[in-house]
Protein backbone atom coordinates (compact mmCIF):
# COMPACT_ATOMS: atom_id res chain seq x y z
CA UNK A 1 0.00 0.00 0.00
CA UNK A 2 2.79 2.42 0.88
CA UNK A 3 4.67 1.56 -2.30
CA UNK A 4 1.56 2.27 -4.37
CA UNK A 5 1.21 5.70 -2.78
CA UNK A 6 4.89 6.49 -3.41
CA UNK A 7 4.75 5.44 -7.07
CA UNK A 8 1.59 7.48 -7.62
CA UNK A 9 3.26 10.49 -6.04
CA UNK A 10 6.36 10.09 -8.22
CA UNK A 11 4.25 9.74 -11.35
CA UNK A 12 2.35 12.93 -10.52
CA UNK A 13 5.53 14.93 -9.89
CA UNK A 14 6.29 15.68 -13.57
CA UNK A 15 2.80 17.14 -13.99
CA UNK A 16 3.28 19.38 -10.97
CA UNK A 17 6.63 20.57 -12.32
CA UNK A 18 5.13 21.35 -15.72
CA UNK A 19 2.31 23.32 -14.12
CA UNK A 20 4.79 25.33 -12.01
CA UNK A 21 6.91 26.12 -15.08
CA UNK A 22 3.84 27.14 -17.06
CA UNK A 23 2.64 29.47 -14.30
CA UNK A 24 6.07 31.10 -14.02
CA UNK A 25 6.25 31.64 -17.77
CA UNK A 26 2.80 33.23 -17.75
CA UNK A 27 3.88 35.57 -14.96
CA UNK A 28 6.99 36.58 -16.91
CA UNK A 29 4.89 37.48 -19.94
CA UNK A 30 2.86 39.91 -17.87
Helices and strands as residue ranges (DSSP letters): H 2-29
